[in-house]
Amino acid sequence: MSNHEPDGETLCIHSVCVTKIHQRKGIALYLLRKYIEKMKEMKNVKSIALISHDHFLGLYTKAGLNLVGESDVTHGPEKWYECRLTL
């Protein structure tokens, strides 16, 4: 996820942010699902990928992404996990 490939077939999501007072209301899930719907219309996007800490995995799997497993990314003390969705 460190290289930008303008003609690549995988879209990488780097973050989904909802302000604290609006969290836990389904907004992030709604936004992810709508975004995925839009990406399915794109002919060049074949998959969506992201990395996440374990406490956000429920959100991403509810949105339709599949847990691939632990990521080899090391940034900070927490483990990262890779999620992916084939469109």
CYANA upper distance limits for C-alpha pairs under 8 A (distance plus 0.5 A):
  1 MET  CA     12 CYS  CA      7.33
  7 ASP  CA     44 ASN  CA      8.28
  8 GLY  CA     44 ASN  CA      8.20
  8 GLY  CA     45 VAL  CA      8.12
  9 GLU  CA     44 ASN  CA      6.22
  9 GLU  CA     45 VAL  CA      5.14
  9 GLU  CA     46 LYS  CA      5.60
  9 GLU  CA     47 SER  CA      7.03
 10 THR  CA     45 VAL  CA      6.38
 10 THR  CA     46 LYS  CA      6.42
 10 THR  CA     47 SER  CA      5.28
 10 THR  CA     48 ILE  CA      6.01
 10 THR  CA     49 ALA  CA      7.33
 11 LEU  CA     45 VAL  CA      7.03
 11 LEU  CA     46 LYS  CA      8.47
 11 LEU  CA     47 SER  CA      6.77
 11 LEU  CA     48 ILE  CA      5.26
 11 LEU  CA     49 ALA  CA      6.74
 12 CYS  CA     48 ILE  CA      6.24
 12 CYS  CA     49 ALA  CA      5.29
 12 CYS  CA     50 LEU  CA      6.03
 13 ILE  CA     48 ILE  CA      7.73
 13 ILE  CA     49 ALA  CA      6.80
 13 ILE  CA     50 LEU  CA      5.70
 14 HIS  CA     50 LEU  CA      6.93
 14 HIS  CA     51 ILE  CA      8.12
 16 VAL  CA     28 ALA  CA      7.20
 17 CYS  CA     28 ALA  CA      7.82
 18 VAL  CA     22 HIS  CA      6.87
 18 VAL  CA     23 GLN  CA      6.44
 18 VAL  CA     27 ILE  CA      7.90
 18 VAL  CA     28 ALA  CA      7.09
 19 THR  CA     23 GLN  CA      6.88
 22 HIS  CA     27 ILE  CA      8.02
 23 GLN  CA     27 ILE  CA      7.66
 23 GLN  CA     28 ALA  CA      8.32
 26 GLY  CA     30 TYR  CA      6.56
 27 ILE  CA     31 LEU  CA      6.60
 28 ALA  CA     32 LEU  CA      6.58
 28 ALA  CA     59 LEU  CA      8.39
 29 LEU  CA     33 ARG  CA      6.63
 29 LEU  CA     59 LEU  CA      6.93
 29 LEU  CA     60 TYR  CA      8.24
 29 LEU  CA     62 LYS  CA      7.90
 29 LEU  CA     63 ALA  CA      6.48
 30 TYR  CA     34 LYS  CA      6.69
 31 LEU  CA     35 TYR  CA      6.52
 32 LEU  CA     36 ILE  CA      6.58
 32 LEU  CA     63 ALA  CA      6.71
 33 ARG  CA     37 GLU  CA      6.74
 33 ARG  CA     63 ALA  CA      6.06
 33 ARG  CA     64 GLY  CA      8.26
 34 LYS  CA     38 LYS  CA      6.85
 35 TYR  CA     39 MET  CA      6.72
 36 ILE  CA     40 LYS  CA      6.72
 37 GLU  CA     41 GLU  CA      7.44
 38 LYS  CA     42 MET  CA      7.53
 39 MET  CA     45 VAL  CA      7.11
 40 LYS  CA     45 VAL  CA      7.82
 40 LYS  CA     87 LEU  CA      6.51
 45 VAL  CA     87 LEU  CA      8.05
 46 LYS  CA     86 THR  CA      6.64
 46 LYS  CA     87 LEU  CA      5.77
 47 SER  CA     84 ARG  CA      7.50
 47 SER  CA     85 LEU  CA      5.97
 47 SER  CA     86 THR  CA      4.84
 47 SER  CA     87 LEU  CA      5.74
 48 ILE  CA     84 ARG  CA      6.09
 48 ILE  CA     85 LEU  CA      5.65
 48 ILE  CA     86 THR  CA      7.08
 48 ILE  CA     87 LEU  CA      8.04
 49 ALA  CA     82 GLU  CA      7.76
 49 ALA  CA     83 CYS  CA      6.21
 49 ALA  CA     84 ARG  CA      4.87
 49 ALA  CA     85 LEU  CA      7.01
 50 LEU  CA     82 GLU  CA      6.39
 50 LEU  CA     83 CYS  CA      5.92
 50 LEU  CA     84 ARG  CA      7.06
 51 ILE  CA     71 SER  CA      7.71
 51 ILE  CA     80 TRP  CA      6.55
 51 ILE  CA     81 TYR  CA      5.79
 51 ILE  CA     82 GLU  CA      4.96
 51 ILE  CA     83 CYS  CA      6.58
 52 SER  CA     56 PHE  CA      6.84
 52 SER  CA     57 LEU  CA      7.13
 52 SER  CA     80 TRP  CA      5.84
 52 SER  CA     81 TYR  CA      5.69
 52 SER  CA     82 GLU  CA      6.99
 52 SER  CA     83 CYS  CA      8.08
 53 HIS  CA     57 LEU  CA      7.43
 53 HIS  CA     78 GLU  CA      7.42
 53 HIS  CA     79 LYS  CA      6.77
 53 HIS  CA     80 TRP  CA      5.46
 53 HIS  CA     81 TYR  CA      6.61
 54 ASP  CA     79 LYS  CA      8.10
 54 ASP  CA     80 TRP  CA      7.64
 54 ASP  CA     81 TYR  CA      7.31
 56 PHE  CA     60 TYR  CA      7.20
 57 LEU  CA     61 THR  CA      6.56
 57 LEU  CA     67 LEU  CA      8.16
 58 GLY  CA     62 LYS  CA      6.53
 59 LEU  CA     63 ALA  CA      6.82
 60 TYR  CA     64 GLY  CA      7.07
 60 TYR  CA     65 LEU  CA      6.10
 60 TYR  CA     66 ASN  CA      8.28
 60 TYR  CA     83 CYS  CA      8.08
 61 THR  CA     65 LEU  CA      5.30
 61 THR  CA     66 ASN  CA      6.28
 61 THR  CA     67 LEU  CA      7.60
 64 GLY  CA     85 LEU  CA      7.40
 65 LEU  CA     83 CYS  CA      6.35
 65 LEU  CA     84 ARG  CA      5.74
 65 LEU  CA     85 LEU  CA      5.24
 66 ASN  CA     83 CYS  CA      5.74
 66 ASN  CA     84 ARG  CA      5.79
 66 ASN  CA     85 LEU  CA      6.54
 67 LEU  CA     81 TYR  CA      7.83
 67 LEU  CA     82 GLU  CA      6.63
 67 LEU  CA     83 CYS  CA      4.96
 67 LEU  CA     84 ARG  CA      7.14
 68 VAL  CA     81 TYR  CA      7.92
 68 VAL  CA     82 GLU  CA      5.93
 68 VAL  CA     83 CYS  CA      5.83
 68 VAL  CA     84 ARG  CA      7.17
 69 GLY  CA     81 TYR  CA      6.08
 69 GLY  CA     82 GLU  CA      6.12
 69 GLY  CA     83 CYS  CA      7.88
 70 GLU  CA     79 LYS  CA      7.83
 70 GLU  CA     80 TRP  CA      6.57
 70 GLU  CA     81 TYR  CA      4.78
 70 GLU  CA     82 GLU  CA      6.55
 71 SER  CA     79 LYS  CA      8.09
 71 SER  CA     80 TRP  CA      5.83
 71 SER  CA     81 TYR  CA      5.27
 71 SER  CA     82 GLU  CA      5.82
 72 ASP  CA     80 TRP  CA      8.04
 73 VAL  CA     80 TRP  CA      6.95
 74 THR  CA     79 LYS  CA      7.73
 74 THR  CA     80 TRP  CA      7.84
